[in-house]
Amino acid sequence: MSLDMTASQPQARLASARDYVELMKPRIMMLVVFTALAGLVAAVGVTGQGINPVLASVAVLAVALGSGAAGAINMWYDSDIDAVMVRTSTRPIPSGAVPRSEALAMGMIMSALSVLLMWIASNVLAAALLALSIVYYGWFYTMVLKRRTAQNIVIGGAAGAFPPVIGWAAVTGSAPLDAWILFAIIFFWTPPHFWALSLVAHKEYEKAGVPMLPVTSGAKSTRTHILLYTIALTPIGLAPLATGLGGWLYAGVGGLLSASFLYFAVKVYRSGAGDADAGDAERKLAMSMFAFSILYLFGLFAALIAEHGFGLYFPLGGA
């Protein structure tokens, strides 16, 4: 699907360094890098395997470059719908700052560089997982799923769930159960996180022809899905306690954040957020859940970094 943009071609303007940074979706990149770092630090703490600090830094840099590469490819392909939606119309391509061809070239070069750096700094498995995550987001989610199915966020959420597995693999050359638990946390977190935002922005997606869940199934169904996924996420978010990956600090932080996230999901479910007659209070509630969801994920992974990186790990069993 593509939109006819012939009537509203952007006026070209001089690009700044900030425009090229924006192509890489820096906010998403920061979360990706943070979760990859958490996987790396947790792997060191759990396995006792060390990693050279310089090589660890290069591996994290490779993840950042890979995330930025996928973001640039996404902006290249989605420039037509970005121009239609108000919240994305000022992005570098629809605003006329960066030509589409430059964004694509930047994304492809950064993709190759990031995978090569990861291979040099760590191992083949970490490099392969990084390459898979770039392809998954840049091609499978962006070009295959996003404009074709309301399950785009559900299936495509795997792209953002790979970083902690990549971080773990960079240390050990393997991807054990604990790494995939971290993957599952992000995978099940993504739908309620993004659907909370889509309850507010559903008219924009409808105008752009993107079949987000509120557009295809309505606000009530979306609120139900948010609640169900949050309920499913609750035990998954606490699963590190069952394997010993998380200790007392994680238990406290995870328990509080999980209860709070579930509270938001129930409040949104009972509200009229996303309905045609929804007021400012409902909109603020949905955006509050969206904002809190970021704090939720940050808090869980920060607890793991604190436990395994700063000596604050105390096992629940007391051993």
BATI-275990 format. One line per field, with one value per residue (C-alpha): residue number from 1; chain; x, y, z. Coordinates in Angstrom, 2 decimals. Last residue first. Example, Ala and Ser with C-alpha at 12.3 -4.5 7.8 and 13.67 -1.06 7.14 Angstrom:
2
num <- c(2 1) .
chaine <- c(A A) .
east <- c(13.67 12.30) .
north <- c(-1.06 -4.50) .
up <- c(7.14 7.80) .
END
This chain:
319
num <- c(319 318 317 316 315 314 313 312 311 310 309 308 307 306 305 304 303 302 301 300 299 298 297 296 295 294 293 292 291 290 289 288 287 286 285 284 283 282 281 280 279 278 277 276 275 274 273 272 271 270 269 268 267 266 265 264 263 262 261 260 259 258 257 256 255 254 253 252 251 250 249 248 247 246 245 244 243 242 241 240 239 238 237 236 235 234 233 232 231 230 229 228 227 226 225 224 223 222 221 220 219 218 217 216 215 214 213 212 211 210 209 208 207 206 205 204 203 202 201 200 199 198 197 196 195 194 193 192 191 190 189 188 187 186 185 184 183 182 181 180 179 178 177 176 175 174 173 172 171 170 169 168 167 166 165 164 163 162 161 160 159 158 157 156 155 154 153 152 151 150 149 148 147 146 145 144 143 142 141 140 139 138 137 136 135 134 133 132 131 130 129 128 127 126 125 124 123 122 121 120 119 118 117 116 115 114 113 112 111 110 109 108 107 106 105 104 103 102 101 100 99 98 97 96 95 94 93 92 91 90 89 88 87 86 85 84 83 82 81 80 79 78 77 76 75 74 73 72 71 70 69 68 67 66 65 64 63 62 61 60 59 58 57 56 55 54 53 52 51 50 49 48 47 46 45 44 43 42 41 40 39 38 37 36 35 34 33 32 31 30 29 28 27 26 25 24 23 22 21 20 19 18 17 16 15 14 13 12 11 10 9 8 7 6 5 4 3 2 1) .
chaine <- c(A A A A A A A A A A A A A A A A A A A A A A A A A A A A A A A A A A A A A A A A A A A A A A A A A A A A A A A A A A A A A A A A A A A A A A A A A A A A A A A A A A A A A A A A A A A A A A A A A A A A A A A A A A A A A A A A A A A A A A A A A A A A A A A A A A A A A A A A A A A A A A A A A A A A A A A A A A A A A A A A A A A A A A A A A A A A A A A A A A A A A A A A A A A A A A A A A A A A A A A A A A A A A A A A A A A A A A A A A A A A A A A A A A A A A A A A A A A A A A A A A A A A A A A A A A A A A A A A A A A A A A A A A A A A A A A A A A A A A A A A A A A A A A A A A A A A A A A A A A A A A A A A A A A A A A A A A A A A A A A) .
east <- c(22.02 19.25 16.57 15.51 19.02 20.78 22.18 23.28 26.86 26.78 26.58 24.49 21.95 21.96 21.84 18.96 17.08 17.64 16.07 12.88 12.74 13.25 10.45 8.01 9.11 8.35 4.94 4.32 4.42 1.93 -0.30 -0.25 -1.05 -4.13 -5.22 -4.61 -6.86 -9.58 -9.40 -9.45 -12.78 -13.76 -16.86 -15.49 -14.04 -10.25 -10.25 -13.75 -12.53 -12.91 -10.16 -7.91 -8.27 -7.66 -4.53 -3.26 -3.67 -1.89 1.06 1.08 1.01 3.82 5.89 5.61 6.32 9.19 10.91 10.60 11.40 14.23 15.84 15.38 17.01 16.44 18.14 17.34 15.17 11.85 12.65 13.44 9.78 8.41 7.84 6.45 3.98 2.63 2.89 -0.14 -2.30 -0.89 -1.69 -5.27 -5.77 -4.40 -6.48 -9.63 -8.76 -8.22 -11.58 -13.29 -11.40 -12.43 -11.46 -9.77 -8.81 -8.23 -6.04 -3.75 -4.55 -2.38 -4.32 -2.72 -6.04 -6.84 -3.44 -4.00 -7.49 -6.03 -3.55 -5.00 -5.94 -2.75 -0.64 -2.13 -1.83 1.93 2.67 -0.04 1.43 5.17 5.21 4.60 7.68 9.77 9.24 9.58 13.06 14.15 12.87 14.82 18.08 17.28 16.56 20.01 21.34 24.97 28.26 28.72 29.31 27.94 25.19 23.81 23.81 22.14 19.50 18.96 18.61 16.17 12.87 12.60 12.27 9.97 7.33 6.62 4.26 2.21 2.69 1.60 -1.35 -3.72 -2.44 -1.29 0.29 2.65 3.31 5.31 7.36 7.97 7.66 9.41 11.83 13.45 12.24 12.97 15.95 17.60 16.76 18.14 21.41 21.78 21.04 23.66 26.27 25.59 25.84 29.02 31.02 32.11 33.95 34.69 31.23 29.53 31.54 30.62 26.92 26.95 28.86 26.53 23.42 24.99 25.67 22.12 20.44 22.53 21.86 18.13 18.09 20.12 17.73 14.74 16.20 16.82 15.49 12.19 9.87 8.60 12.17 13.55 10.47 8.14 5.10 5.41 2.97 0.67 0.23 0.14 3.85 4.75 2.50 4.62 7.96 7.27 9.91 12.74 11.72 11.82 15.20 16.52 15.12 16.64 20.03 19.69 18.97 21.94 24.17 23.10 23.61 27.09 27.87 26.90 29.29 32.04 31.60 31.80 34.94 36.52 35.42 36.88 34.25 34.12 32.24 30.77 27.71 24.99 26.76 28.39 25.14 23.22 25.59 25.18 21.43 21.11 23.33 21.03 18.03 19.69 20.80 17.29 15.77 18.23 17.68 13.92 14.46 17.17 14.97 17.93 16.54 16.44 20.25 20.38 18.05 20.07 23.19 21.31 19.61 19.07 15.51 13.48 9.79 7.73 5.59 1.92 -0.16 2.00 1.84 -0.46 -0.24 1.27 0.00) .
north <- c(-19.24 -17.02 -18.70 -15.37 -14.75 -11.52 -9.62 -6.08 -6.46 -3.49 -5.18 -8.24 -6.75 -3.17 -4.25 -6.62 -3.89 -1.52 -4.12 -4.26 -0.50 0.43 -1.90 -0.47 3.14 2.73 1.25 4.24 6.62 4.56 4.14 7.90 8.42 6.22 8.06 11.46 10.55 9.33 12.58 14.69 13.25 10.15 10.60 8.66 6.03 5.74 5.75 5.10 3.82 0.43 -1.15 1.90 1.61 -2.16 -1.67 1.07 -1.20 -4.02 -1.71 -0.74 -4.35 -5.25 -2.24 -3.04 -6.75 -6.17 -3.64 -5.79 -9.09 -7.54 -6.30 -9.70 -11.62 -12.01 -14.54 -17.26 -19.18 -18.57 -14.94 -14.21 -15.17 -12.02 -10.13 -13.33 -13.64 -10.10 -10.11 -12.36 -9.99 -7.06 -8.86 -9.45 -5.86 -4.31 -6.71 -5.63 -1.96 -2.70 -4.45 -1.42 1.02 -0.54 -3.68 -2.46 1.09 0.43 -2.57 -0.65 -1.14 1.69 3.58 6.95 8.52 5.48 5.71 9.37 8.65 5.93 8.30 8.27 4.60 3.98 5.14 2.55 0.03 0.60 -0.32 -2.98 -4.66 -4.25 -5.72 -9.31 -9.26 -7.25 -9.76 -12.69 -11.58 -11.30 -14.84 -15.78 -14.69 -16.68 -19.77 -19.84 -17.90 -18.82 -17.17 -16.28 -12.53 -11.33 -13.94 -12.21 -8.82 -10.27 -11.93 -8.61 -6.87 -9.37 -8.11 -5.03 -7.11 -9.60 -6.90 -7.32 -10.20 -8.33 -4.86 -5.90 -7.95 -5.45 -6.77 -5.56 -2.11 -2.90 -6.55 -6.89 -3.75 -2.35 -5.51 -7.97 -5.57 -3.06 -4.65 -8.33 -7.55 -5.52 -8.12 -10.94 -9.08 -8.58 -12.26 -13.24 -10.93 -12.32 -15.88 -15.22 -13.91 -10.89 -7.74 -8.72 -10.18 -7.27 -4.78 -6.57 -6.64 -2.92 -1.96 -3.89 -2.35 1.12 0.98 -0.20 2.39 5.29 4.26 4.08 7.48 9.00 7.64 9.07 12.57 14.29 17.70 17.69 17.60 14.19 12.82 14.35 13.81 16.80 14.90 12.24 13.55 15.05 11.85 12.14 12.76 9.76 7.64 8.43 8.35 4.80 3.05 5.49 5.98 2.22 1.94 4.73 3.06 -0.31 1.35 3.19 -0.07 -1.72 1.21 1.03 -2.76 -2.30 0.32 -2.21 -4.74 -2.10 -1.27 -4.95 -5.30 -2.38 -3.74 -7.20 -9.77 -11.97 -15.19 -15.59 -17.19 -15.28 -11.96 -11.79 -12.80 -10.23 -7.47 -8.38 -8.77 -5.46 -3.78 -5.07 -3.69 -0.28 -0.21 -0.95 1.64 4.29 3.32 3.75 7.32 7.86 6.98 6.60 9.13 11.61 11.52 12.41 15.34 16.46 16.75 19.34 19.00 22.04 22.34 20.78 21.69 18.58 17.10 17.58 17.00 14.21 12.32 9.52 6.94 3.50 0.00) .
up <- c(49.30 50.69 48.63 47.18 45.94 46.94 43.96 44.83 43.60 41.24 37.82 38.59 40.98 39.73 36.08 36.83 38.69 35.77 33.48 35.51 36.09 32.44 31.37 33.89 33.33 29.63 30.49 32.74 29.79 27.76 30.82 31.36 27.68 28.00 31.15 29.57 26.64 29.00 30.99 27.82 26.73 24.81 22.64 19.65 21.96 22.29 26.07 27.39 30.73 32.41 30.33 30.84 34.63 34.51 32.41 34.74 37.77 35.92 35.33 39.01 40.20 37.78 38.85 42.55 42.13 39.73 41.98 45.09 43.40 41.39 44.59 46.25 43.42 39.69 37.44 39.96 37.51 39.27 40.13 36.48 35.77 37.43 34.18 32.67 35.56 34.91 31.11 30.64 32.71 30.72 27.48 28.58 29.76 26.58 24.47 26.28 25.73 22.05 21.76 23.28 21.03 17.74 15.85 12.66 13.59 17.30 16.32 13.98 10.30 8.86 6.17 6.92 7.91 10.07 11.74 12.55 13.86 16.11 17.80 21.34 21.52 19.52 22.46 24.81 21.96 21.90 25.51 25.70 22.59 23.44 26.95 25.78 23.53 26.00 28.81 26.40 25.28 28.93 29.43 26.28 27.91 31.07 28.98 27.38 24.36 23.73 22.74 26.40 26.52 23.16 23.46 26.56 24.86 21.77 23.95 25.73 22.32 20.66 22.09 19.87 16.72 18.45 18.71 15.02 15.69 18.28 16.81 13.33 14.62 12.99 9.68 6.28 6.57 9.46 8.68 5.47 4.86 8.35 10.46 8.13 6.46 8.80 12.01 11.31 9.08 11.84 14.50 12.34 11.76 15.51 16.14 13.55 15.10 18.60 17.27 15.28 18.21 20.23 19.13 15.53 14.87 16.61 14.54 11.30 12.25 13.05 9.90 7.59 9.13 9.24 5.50 4.74 6.96 5.63 2.06 2.76 4.45 1.63 -1.00 0.86 0.67 4.03 5.08 3.17 6.20 5.09 5.20 8.41 10.62 10.92 9.63 12.34 14.98 12.34 10.34 6.55 5.93 8.10 5.84 2.79 4.64 5.85 3.72 4.39 8.02 8.62 6.91 9.15 12.27 11.34 10.92 14.23 16.04 14.35 15.24 18.89 18.96 17.47 20.11 22.80 21.23 20.98 24.66 25.60 23.49 25.36 28.74 27.97 28.84 31.90 32.43 35.91 34.40 36.23 36.74 33.31 31.59 33.64 32.50 28.82 29.02 30.85 28.26 25.51 27.43 27.72 24.09 22.85 25.19 23.99 20.35 20.67 21.80 19.18 16.17 13.76 11.31 14.19 14.36 10.67 11.26 14.28 12.15 10.12 6.75 4.56 3.35 0.55 0.43 1.03 -1.78 -0.95 -4.07 -5.41 -2.09 -3.23 -0.48 -0.78 0.00) .
END
